Amino acid sequence: MYYHDFRQYDKKSYFTNWISLKTHQLLKGTTMYEIIRTFSPIFRGLNFENPRAAAIYYVSLIINFPTNLQGILNEAQAIYGTDINRQALYAGRKELQRHGIIGRTYFTEDSDVDFDRETYLPANPEIIWEENLDKVNTYWKPPDEMAFRKAKVKELYQHYLRNFKKYGIGIETHMSPGRGSHVTDGKPHIVIRSR
């Protein structure tokens, strides 16, 4: 039988920690919501069928890496409720891959990888922003709004640097010879080797 004596905890510190956790979750949700709103018009301008789902997938993949589709779905539903579902995220992921904004990874046989994770790497968010400023300008013309959106891109870029540079992931843009290098589906791929 598991029993824990909760009398040892100070009620005030427990309440303070609970409030701190809820505040952190709220701020994270608000931040993700604004970053998603920053990238949705870009994907709309690229004629995505569901630009919001694509933006949710892209932003969540960067911020919560490594993650799995269920984790992305949970984040999306925490922000948007049941307006977003697994099928929309699948479709968004497929469109992101088709446009080269994410690339599928294939791991070598000697890599130690948890395969309950998404095996896609996103493109640099600053490059996506810069290359699609014309699409963004149709939605946000005031300079203060553009400055706010640019700050959100920089915030996402900080997550990108933390999650994709920190672990020493080397990216190759070609397929290396050897086992598993024959890809015949015609989609863009990235091969990753740990350093």
CORCORPE-V229698 format. One record per helix or strand. SS is the DSSP state (H for helix, E for strand). FROM is the first residue (numbers start at 1). TO is the last residue. If there is no record, write none. Layout:
BEGIN
ss->(SS,SS)
from->(FROM,FROM)
to->(TO,TO)
END
This chain:
BEGIN
ss->(H,H,H,H,H,E,E,H,H,H,E,E)
from->(6,11,51,69,86,102,120,125,133,143,169,189)
to->(8,45,63,83,98,107,122,131,137,164,172,194)
END
